[in-house]
Amino acid sequence: METNVADLLAAAARAEPSKIALSEAATGRTVTWAALDDLADRVAHGLSVTGMVAGYRVMIAVSNRIEFVATYLGVLRARMVAVPINPRSATGEVVRMLVDCGARMVIADETTIGTVRGAVAGVVEALDATDESGAESGAESGASKVPRPRLVSIGTTLEPGERSWDHLVMETGPIAPGATDPESLAVLLYTSGTSGRPRAAMLSHRALAANIDQAAAVEPPMITGRDVVLGVLPLFHVYGLNAVLGQVLRQHARMVLVDGFDPEGSLDIIEDEAISVLPVAPPVFAYWMQLPGLEDRFGPVRTILSGSAPLSPELTAAFTERTGLQIHQGYGLTEASPVVTSTQCSTDPDPRSVGAPLPGIEVRLVDDGDVAPEDGDPGEIWIRGENLFSGYWPDGADGPDAEGWWATGDVGYLTEAGDLFLVDRLKELIIVSGFNVYPSEVEDVIAELAEVSAAAVIGVEDELAGEAVVAYVRPVHEVDEAVLVEQVRAHCEARLAGFKRPSVIHVVAELPLTGTGKVQKGRLRATERRRALGILE
């Protein structure tokens, strides 16, 4: 097993230097394995000559493009830590992540430069204020230890103090010698874990490489060297980053990078590029099913992989009946790097299940008494394998236990054949178009408004996105409901990425509470179900 994912790139460059590795659907740009390997070398060297050393964090705020892949692999090659973030993150979210991880450099492109500049300025302003107050009082705070991030911009006009991508990669040179420690930190990915609050999962080189090998051991192979893979899944997400890009690197496949999903446009790309493997998120199927002539658009496709959120058996069956293509489902988590199960590992695949564990991964169920439930009964899903994370940043909290087991917070049951069926979530997680939304984060943002005394956020079924975010807001005093709704909406637009923002906001006089003062979200969900059925106006 390769120690460092960037070693897979070097191996591909040696084996098939002139073969196209990546192409961009929007621009037509391509890069061979040899050229990508050279570009990653230049990134690693360029970071090193600026004073960056092993262990320093590099935030990547870049869309799906060649530079993202080169940056990611160059950071790993230099034994620094990659911190990919959602390019659509709001400025406040980027500020929080910069401060939390202490990134010393941020790579941005034209889609993110405005947000990143605002976030970096916010961090610097806070540091300047802290330095001034610390100098006056002689105090030393944690904030004063946060580094001042430098900004590298791809394809934009530079502002004072910024460095261009072209300058970063203008020359190649030696990289600090030494082998990569498999247990050293490779990637930080922001998720909430079991706490309901966003924090970064620590993925080691060992965990990333292990899951790539585990997925590669599946028969028949998910991806082979002959495949052309659709790269529409965002690379900042662990599914696109390690489950898809990792296999492309290992198998020397070709990946067509697509920034953003368009139902009709994606089908054009499948035909034009002769795409053979489609790794996608569940919401795309609902969009595709609305298009006429769908059954004639998948000629080159041999495999469809779905993950990151549940997919209804009814939609699976309807899609297969119409196109003749089977959808292979899987279950995974950021903390597992990410793939845990796949229907490709099932003896007799069932469209209602998420399949059996990959080779090298163990799954067991635990009930409320920390013992195995009775046969056929559901329990919390615990997992064990070399692909598991090292806990949450910065101290490794809430990672696997002493025996290597980690509680996922998800509930399911196992068949005698070893297939896993998801039943429920212990966490109040909302999954919007395959992306995790944590109600507590949205509630905290809404509660920042002086006009709001309390907020409760739930997920409701949505035909296209899987789930939608709905907020219930209790005002401090009697207000014009329409005005408050617009205030909440505007505040969320400024503070949260688009997929986290409530699609519906209800202003209520009271929230239903338990005897201990906790919001009864089950009653709110029941209200939404009645509203969806037309029982409630």
C-alpha positions as CSV (number, residue, x, y, z in Angstrom):
1,M,0.0,0.0,0.0
2,E,1.3,3.4,-0.9
3,T,1.9,5.6,2.2
4,N,1.0,8.9,0.6
5,V,-1.9,9.4,-1.9
6,A,0.5,11.6,-3.9
7,D,2.7,8.5,-4.4
8,L,-0.2,7.1,-6.6
9,L,0.3,10.1,-8.9
10,A,4.0,9.4,-9.3
11,A,3.3,5.7,-10.1
12,A,0.7,6.7,-12.7
13,A,3.2,9.2,-14.3
14,R,5.9,6.5,-14.5
15,A,3.5,3.9,-15.9
16,E,1.5,6.0,-18.4
17,P,3.1,9.4,-18.7
18,S,1.4,10.5,-21.9
19,K,-2.1,9.2,-21.0
20,I,-4.7,12.0,-20.3
21,A,-5.4,12.0,-16.5
22,L,-7.8,15.0,-16.2
23,S,-9.9,17.0,-18.5
24,E,-12.3,19.9,-17.8
25,A,-15.7,19.7,-19.4
26,A,-16.2,23.5,-19.5
27,T,-12.9,24.6,-20.9
28,G,-11.6,21.5,-22.8
29,R,-8.3,21.7,-21.0
30,T,-6.5,18.4,-20.4
31,V,-3.4,17.3,-18.5
32,T,-1.4,14.0,-18.8
33,W,-0.3,12.0,-15.9
34,A,3.3,13.2,-16.4
35,A,2.2,16.9,-16.6
36,L,0.0,16.5,-13.5
37,D,2.9,14.9,-11.6
38,D,5.2,17.8,-12.6
39,L,2.5,20.4,-11.6
40,A,2.1,18.7,-8.2
41,D,5.9,18.9,-7.8
42,R,5.8,22.6,-8.6
43,V,3.1,23.2,-6.0
44,A,5.1,21.3,-3.3
45,H,8.2,23.3,-4.2
46,G,6.4,26.6,-4.4
47,L,4.9,26.1,-1.0
48,S,8.2,25.1,0.5
49,V,10.1,28.2,-0.8
50,T,7.6,30.5,0.9
51,G,8.5,29.0,4.3
52,M,5.7,26.5,4.6
53,V,6.9,23.2,6.2
54,A,5.4,19.8,6.9
55,G,2.3,19.9,9.1
56,Y,1.3,23.4,8.1
57,R,-2.3,23.7,6.9
58,V,-3.2,24.8,3.4
59,M,-6.9,25.7,2.8
60,I,-8.2,24.9,-0.7
61,A,-11.1,27.1,-1.8
62,V,-11.2,26.1,-5.4
63,S,-13.9,24.7,-7.8
64,N,-13.6,21.3,-9.6
65,R,-10.6,22.1,-11.9
66,I,-7.1,20.8,-12.7
67,E,-5.6,23.3,-10.2
68,F,-7.6,21.8,-7.3
69,V,-6.2,18.3,-8.0
70,A,-2.6,19.6,-8.5
71,T,-2.8,21.7,-5.3
72,Y,-4.2,18.8,-3.2
73,L,-1.6,16.3,-4.4
74,G,1.2,18.9,-4.1
75,V,0.2,19.7,-0.5
76,L,0.2,16.0,0.4
77,R,3.6,15.5,-1.4
78,A,5.1,18.3,0.7
79,R,3.7,16.5,3.8
80,M,1.5,19.5,4.6
81,V,-2.2,19.3,5.5
82,A,-4.9,19.9,2.9
83,V,-8.1,21.7,4.1
84,P,-10.5,21.6,1.2
85,I,-13.6,23.7,1.8
86,N,-16.9,24.3,0.0
87,P,-16.3,27.1,-2.6
88,R,-19.8,28.3,-1.8
89,S,-19.1,28.8,1.9
90,A,-20.2,32.2,3.3
91,T,-17.5,34.6,4.5
92,G,-18.2,34.0,8.2
93,E,-17.9,30.3,7.7
94,V,-14.5,30.7,6.1
95,V,-13.4,32.9,8.9
96,R,-14.3,30.3,11.5
97,M,-12.5,27.5,9.6
98,L,-9.4,29.7,9.1
99,V,-9.2,30.5,12.8
100,D,-10.0,26.9,13.8
101,C,-7.4,25.1,11.7
102,G,-4.8,27.9,11.7
103,A,-4.2,27.7,7.9
104,R,-1.2,29.7,6.8
105,M,-2.1,29.8,3.2
106,V,-5.3,29.8,1.2
107,I,-5.6,28.9,-2.5
108,A,-8.6,30.5,-4.2
109,D,-9.9,31.0,-7.7
110,E,-12.3,33.4,-9.5
111,T,-15.3,31.7,-7.9
112,T,-14.1,32.2,-4.4
113,I,-11.7,35.1,-4.4
114,G,-14.2,37.7,-3.1
115,T,-15.3,35.5,-0.2
116,V,-11.7,34.4,0.7
117,R,-10.4,38.0,0.6
118,G,-13.2,39.1,3.0
119,A,-12.4,36.2,5.3
120,V,-8.7,36.7,5.3
121,A,-9.2,40.4,6.0
122,G,-11.5,39.5,8.9
123,V,-8.9,37.2,10.4
124,V,-6.1,39.8,10.0
125,E,-8.3,42.6,11.5
126,A,-9.2,40.4,14.5
127,L,-5.5,39.5,15.0
128,D,-4.5,43.2,14.8
129,A,-7.1,44.1,17.4
130,T,-5.9,41.2,19.6
131,D,-2.2,42.3,19.2
132,E,-3.1,45.8,20.2
133,S,-5.1,44.8,23.3
134,G,-2.5,42.2,24.2
135,A,0.3,44.7,24.0
136,E,-1.7,47.1,26.2
137,S,-2.6,44.5,28.8
138,G,0.4,42.2,28.6
139,A,-2.1,39.3,28.1
140,E,-1.7,36.5,25.6
141,S,-4.8,35.0,24.1
142,G,-5.4,31.9,21.9
143,A,-6.5,34.2,19.0
144,S,-3.0,35.9,19.0
145,K,-1.5,32.5,18.1
146,V,-3.6,32.2,14.9
147,P,-1.3,32.8,11.8
148,R,-1.9,35.5,9.3
149,P,-3.0,33.5,6.2
150,R,-1.4,34.3,2.8
151,L,-3.5,34.1,-0.3
152,V,-2.7,32.5,-3.7
153,S,-5.1,33.4,-6.4
154,I,-5.8,31.4,-9.6
155,G,-6.7,33.4,-12.7
156,T,-7.7,36.8,-11.0
157,T,-6.2,40.2,-10.8
158,L,-4.0,40.3,-7.7
159,E,-4.3,42.7,-4.8
160,P,-1.4,43.9,-2.6
161,G,0.2,41.1,-0.7
162,E,-1.3,38.3,-2.8
163,R,0.6,35.8,-4.9
164,S,-0.5,34.3,-8.2
165,W,-0.9,30.7,-9.0
166,D,1.5,31.1,-11.9
167,H,4.2,32.5,-9.6
168,L,3.6,29.6,-7.1
169,V,4.2,26.9,-9.8
170,M,6.8,28.8,-12.0
171,E,9.7,26.6,-11.0
172,T,10.4,23.1,-9.8
173,G,13.0,22.0,-7.3
174,P,13.9,19.6,-4.6
175,I,11.3,18.7,-2.0
176,A,12.3,18.0,1.6
177,P,13.5,14.3,1.7
178,G,12.0,11.7,4.0
179,A,9.2,9.1,4.0
180,T,5.7,10.0,5.0
181,D,4.6,8.8,8.4
182,P,1.4,6.9,7.7
183,E,-0.2,8.2,10.9
184,S,0.6,11.9,10.2
185,L,-2.3,14.2,9.3
186,A,-3.0,14.5,5.6
187,V,-6.4,16.2,5.4
188,L,-8.9,18.1,7.5
189,L,-12.5,17.9,6.4
190,Y,-15.1,20.0,8.2
191,T,-18.1,17.9,9.4
192,S,-20.0,17.8,12.6
193,G,-19.3,14.2,13.7
194,T,-21.4,13.1,16.6
195,S,-21.6,16.5,18.3
196,G,-23.9,18.3,15.9
197,R,-21.3,21.2,15.8
198,P,-19.1,21.7,12.7
199,R,-15.5,20.5,13.4
200,A,-12.8,19.0,11.3
201,A,-12.3,15.2,11.0
202,M,-8.6,14.4,11.0
203,L,-7.8,12.0,8.1
204,S,-4.3,10.5,8.2
205,H,-2.3,9.3,5.2
206,R,-3.0,5.7,6.5
207,A,-6.8,6.2,6.5
208,L,-6.9,7.7,3.0
209,A,-4.7,5.1,1.4
210,A,-6.5,2.3,3.3
211,N,-9.9,3.2,1.9
212,I,-8.5,3.5,-1.6
213,D,-7.2,0.0,-1.3
214,Q,-10.4,-1.3,0.3
215,A,-12.5,0.0,-2.6
216,A,-10.0,-1.3,-5.2
217,A,-10.4,-4.8,-3.7
218,V,-14.1,-4.9,-4.7
219,E,-15.0,-7.3,-7.5
220,P,-16.0,-6.4,-10.2
221,P,-13.9,-3.2,-9.9
222,M,-15.8,0.1,-9.4
223,I,-13.2,1.9,-11.6
224,T,-10.6,0.4,-14.0
225,G,-7.8,2.0,-16.0
226,R,-10.0,1.8,-19.1
227,D,-12.7,4.0,-17.6
228,V,-13.7,7.6,-18.2
229,V,-15.1,8.9,-14.9
230,L,-17.6,11.7,-14.5
231,G,-16.0,14.2,-12.0
232,V,-19.2,16.1,-11.0
233,L,-19.0,15.3,-7.3
234,P,-17.4,18.3,-5.6
235,L,-13.7,17.6,-4.7
236,F,-14.0,19.4,-1.4
237,H,-16.3,16.5,-0.3
238,V,-14.8,13.3,0.9
239,Y,-16.8,11.3,-1.7
240,G,-15.3,13.1,-4.6
241,L,-11.9,13.6,-3.0
242,N,-11.0,10.1,-1.9
243,A,-13.7,7.6,-3.1
244,V,-13.6,8.9,-6.7
245,L,-10.3,10.8,-7.2
246,G,-8.5,8.2,-5.1
247,Q,-9.6,5.4,-7.4
248,V,-8.8,7.4,-10.5
249,L,-5.3,7.8,-9.2
250,R,-4.9,4.2,-8.3
251,Q,-6.3,2.8,-11.5
252,H,-4.9,5.4,-13.9
253,A,-8.4,6.2,-15.2
254,R,-9.4,9.4,-16.9
255,M,-11.5,11.9,-15.0
256,V,-13.7,14.6,-16.6
257,L,-14.0,17.5,-14.2
258,V,-17.4,19.2,-14.0
259,D,-18.1,22.2,-11.8
260,G,-21.8,22.0,-10.8
261,F,-24.6,19.7,-11.8
262,D,-26.9,20.5,-14.7
263,P,-29.3,17.7,-15.6
264,E,-29.3,18.2,-19.4
265,G,-25.7,19.3,-19.6
266,S,-24.5,16.3,-17.6
267,L,-26.1,14.0,-20.1
268,D,-24.4,15.8,-23.0
269,I,-21.0,15.4,-21.2
270,I,-21.7,11.6,-20.7
271,E,-22.3,11.3,-24.5
272,D,-19.5,13.6,-25.7
273,E,-16.8,12.3,-23.4
274,A,-17.9,8.6,-23.5
275,I,-18.3,8.5,-19.7
276,S,-18.3,4.9,-18.5
277,V,-18.5,5.4,-14.7
278,L,-21.0,7.7,-13.0
279,P,-20.3,8.4,-9.3
280,V,-23.2,10.7,-8.3
281,A,-25.3,11.8,-5.3
282,P,-28.9,10.6,-5.0
283,P,-30.6,13.9,-6.0
284,V,-29.4,13.7,-9.6
285,F,-31.7,10.8,-10.3
286,A,-34.8,12.8,-9.5
287,Y,-33.6,15.5,-11.9
288,W,-32.7,13.1,-14.6
289,M,-36.1,11.3,-14.4
290,Q,-37.8,14.5,-15.4
291,L,-36.0,14.6,-18.8
292,P,-37.5,13.2,-22.0
293,G,-35.4,10.6,-23.9
294,L,-33.4,9.7,-20.8
295,E,-33.2,6.0,-21.7
296,D,-31.2,6.9,-24.8
297,R,-28.5,9.0,-23.1
298,F,-26.4,6.5,-21.2
299,G,-24.9,4.5,-24.1
300,P,-21.2,4.5,-22.9
301,V,-22.1,4.0,-19.2
302,R,-21.2,0.6,-17.5
303,T,-21.4,1.5,-13.8
304,I,-23.4,4.0,-11.7
305,L,-22.3,4.6,-8.1
306,S,-24.5,6.4,-5.6
307,G,-23.6,7.5,-2.1
308,S,-23.6,10.3,0.5
309,A,-27.3,10.1,1.2
310,P,-30.1,7.5,1.1
311,L,-31.8,6.7,-2.2
312,S,-35.4,5.5,-2.2
313,P,-36.0,2.0,-3.6
314,E,-38.9,3.3,-5.7
315,L,-36.7,5.8,-7.5
316,T,-33.9,3.2,-7.9
317,A,-36.4,0.7,-9.5
318,A,-38.0,3.4,-11.7
319,F,-34.5,4.5,-13.0
320,T,-33.4,1.0,-13.7
321,E,-36.6,0.1,-15.4
322,R,-36.3,3.1,-17.7
323,T,-32.6,3.0,-18.5
324,G,-31.7,-0.7,-17.9
325,L,-28.8,0.4,-15.7
326,Q,-28.4,-0.8,-12.1
327,I,-27.5,1.7,-9.4
328,H,-24.8,0.5,-6.9
329,Q,-25.4,2.1,-3.6
330,G,-23.0,2.6,-0.7
331,Y,-22.8,3.9,2.8
332,G,-20.0,6.0,4.1
333,L,-18.9,8.9,6.3
334,T,-16.2,11.5,6.3
335,E,-14.7,9.8,9.3
336,A,-14.3,6.6,7.3
337,S,-12.5,8.2,4.4
338,P,-15.4,7.5,3.3
339,V,-16.7,4.2,1.9
340,V,-17.9,1.6,4.4
341,T,-20.4,-0.6,2.4
342,S,-21.4,-1.2,-1.2
343,T,-24.1,-3.3,-2.9
344,Q,-21.2,-4.4,-5.1
345,C,-20.0,-6.4,-2.1
346,S,-23.5,-8.0,-1.6
347,T,-24.1,-11.7,-2.6
348,D,-27.7,-10.8,-3.6
349,P,-28.0,-7.0,-3.8
350,D,-31.3,-5.5,-2.4
351,P,-32.2,-2.0,-3.6
352,R,-33.4,-1.2,-0.1
353,S,-29.9,-1.9,1.4
354,V,-26.6,0.0,1.2
355,G,-24.7,-3.3,0.7
356,A,-22.1,-5.2,2.6
357,P,-18.8,-4.0,4.1
358,L,-15.8,-3.5,1.9
359,P,-12.9,-5.9,2.4
360,G,-11.0,-4.9,5.5
361,I,-13.9,-3.1,7.2
362,E,-15.9,-4.6,10.1
363,V,-19.5,-3.5,11.0
364,R,-21.4,-4.4,14.1
365,L,-24.6,-3.2,15.8
366,V,-24.9,-2.0,19.4
367,D,-28.1,-1.3,21.3
368,D,-28.7,1.1,24.2
369,G,-27.0,-1.3,26.7
370,D,-23.8,-1.3,24.6
371,V,-24.4,-5.0,23.6
372,A,-25.5,-6.6,20.3
373,P,-29.2,-6.3,19.6
374,E,-31.3,-9.4,19.1
375,D,-31.1,-11.0,15.7
376,G,-32.9,-8.8,13.1
377,D,-33.3,-5.9,15.5
378,P,-31.8,-2.5,14.7
379,G,-28.9,-1.0,16.6
380,E,-26.3,1.8,16.3
381,I,-23.8,1.1,13.6
382,W,-20.2,0.8,14.8
383,I,-17.3,0.4,12.4
384,R,-13.7,-0.7,12.5
385,G,-10.9,-0.6,9.9
386,E,-7.6,1.1,8.8
387,N,-9.7,3.7,7.0
388,L,-11.0,5.3,10.1
389,F,-10.1,8.9,11.1
390,S,-7.9,9.9,14.0
391,G,-10.5,11.9,15.9
392,Y,-11.5,15.5,15.6
393,W,-9.2,18.5,15.3
394,P,-7.1,19.6,17.1
395,D,-6.7,16.9,19.8
396,G,-8.1,13.8,18.3
397,A,-11.3,13.8,20.5
398,D,-14.1,11.3,19.9
399,G,-12.1,9.1,17.6
400,P,-12.1,5.3,17.6
401,D,-11.9,3.5,20.9
402,A,-9.0,1.5,22.2
403,E,-10.1,-1.5,20.2
404,G,-10.5,0.5,17.0
405,W,-14.3,0.7,17.0
406,W,-16.1,4.0,16.2
407,A,-19.8,4.7,16.8
408,T,-21.3,6.3,13.7
409,G,-24.5,7.7,15.3
410,D,-26.5,6.0,12.5
411,V,-29.0,3.2,13.2
412,G,-29.5,0.1,11.0
413,Y,-29.9,-3.7,10.9
414,L,-27.8,-6.4,9.3
415,T,-29.1,-9.5,7.4
416,E,-27.6,-12.9,7.8
417,A,-25.8,-12.3,4.5
418,G,-24.1,-9.2,6.0
419,D,-26.1,-6.5,4.1
420,L,-26.7,-3.3,6.0
421,F,-30.1,-1.5,6.0
422,L,-30.2,2.0,7.3
423,V,-33.1,2.8,9.6
424,D,-32.6,6.1,11.3
425,R,-30.1,8.6,12.6
426,L,-29.3,9.3,16.2
427,K,-28.0,12.7,15.1
428,E,-30.5,15.3,13.8
429,L,-28.6,15.5,10.6
430,I,-30.3,16.9,7.5
431,I,-28.9,15.8,4.1
432,V,-29.5,18.4,1.3
433,S,-28.4,17.2,-2.1
434,G,-25.9,14.9,-0.5
435,F,-24.4,17.6,1.8
436,N,-24.7,17.5,5.6
437,V,-26.6,20.3,7.4
438,Y,-26.5,20.4,11.2
439,P,-29.6,22.0,12.7
440,S,-27.6,23.4,15.7
441,E,-25.4,25.5,13.3
442,V,-28.3,27.0,11.5
443,E,-30.2,27.6,14.8
444,D,-27.1,29.4,16.3
445,V,-26.9,31.7,13.2
446,I,-30.6,32.6,13.4
447,A,-30.4,33.2,17.1
448,E,-27.8,35.9,16.5
449,L,-30.6,38.3,15.4
450,A,-31.8,40.5,18.3
451,E,-35.4,40.0,17.1
452,V,-35.2,36.3,17.7
453,S,-35.6,34.7,21.1
454,A,-35.4,31.0,19.9
455,A,-35.2,28.9,16.7
456,A,-35.6,25.3,15.8
457,V,-34.5,23.7,12.6
458,I,-35.7,20.4,11.1
459,G,-35.4,18.6,7.8
460,V,-38.4,17.8,5.6
461,E,-38.7,15.5,2.6
462,D,-37.9,17.2,-0.7
463,E,-38.5,15.5,-4.0
464,L,-35.3,16.9,-5.7
465,A,-32.9,17.6,-2.9
466,G,-33.8,14.7,-0.7
467,E,-34.4,16.9,2.3
468,A,-35.0,20.7,2.7
469,V,-34.2,22.9,5.7
470,V,-37.2,24.4,7.5
471,A,-36.8,26.9,10.4
472,Y,-39.3,27.7,13.1
473,V,-38.6,31.1,14.7
474,R,-40.0,32.6,17.9
475,P,-39.7,36.4,18.0
476,V,-38.7,38.4,21.1
477,H,-41.9,40.4,20.8
478,E,-44.8,40.8,18.4
479,V,-43.5,41.7,15.0
480,D,-44.5,41.8,11.4
481,E,-44.0,38.2,10.4
482,A,-43.1,39.0,6.8
483,V,-40.4,41.5,7.9
484,L,-38.9,39.0,10.3
485,V,-38.8,36.2,7.7
486,E,-36.9,38.5,5.4
487,Q,-34.5,39.5,8.2
488,V,-33.8,35.8,9.0
489,R,-33.4,35.0,5.3
490,A,-31.0,37.9,4.7
491,H,-28.9,37.0,7.8
492,C,-28.7,33.3,6.7
493,E,-27.6,34.4,3.2
494,A,-24.7,36.4,4.8
495,R,-23.6,33.7,7.2
496,L,-24.4,30.3,5.7
497,A,-23.6,28.4,2.5
498,G,-26.6,28.1,0.2
499,F,-27.5,24.5,0.9
500,K,-27.6,25.3,4.7
501,R,-30.1,28.1,4.4
502,P,-33.8,27.5,5.3
503,S,-36.0,27.1,2.3
504,V,-39.0,27.8,4.5
505,I,-39.2,30.0,7.6
506,H,-42.2,29.9,10.0
507,V,-42.7,32.6,12.6
508,V,-44.5,31.1,15.7
509,A,-45.6,32.5,19.0
510,E,-44.3,29.4,20.9
511,L,-42.1,26.4,20.2
512,P,-43.3,23.0,21.6
513,L,-41.1,22.1,24.6
514,T,-40.5,19.1,26.7
515,G,-40.7,19.2,30.5
516,T,-37.0,19.9,30.6
517,G,-37.3,22.8,28.1
518,K,-36.0,20.9,25.0
519,V,-37.7,21.6,21.7
520,Q,-40.0,18.7,20.6
521,K,-38.8,18.5,17.0
522,G,-40.9,15.4,16.5
523,R,-44.0,17.6,16.8
524,L,-42.5,20.0,14.3
525,R,-41.9,17.2,11.9
526,A,-45.4,16.0,12.4
527,T,-46.7,19.5,11.6
528,E,-44.7,19.5,8.4
529,R,-46.1,16.1,7.4
530,R,-49.6,17.3,7.9
531,R,-48.8,20.4,5.9
532,A,-47.4,18.3,3.0
533,L,-50.6,16.2,3.0
534,G,-52.8,19.4,2.8
535,I,-54.3,18.7,6.3
536,L,-52.7,21.9,7.7
537,E,-52.8,25.3,6.0
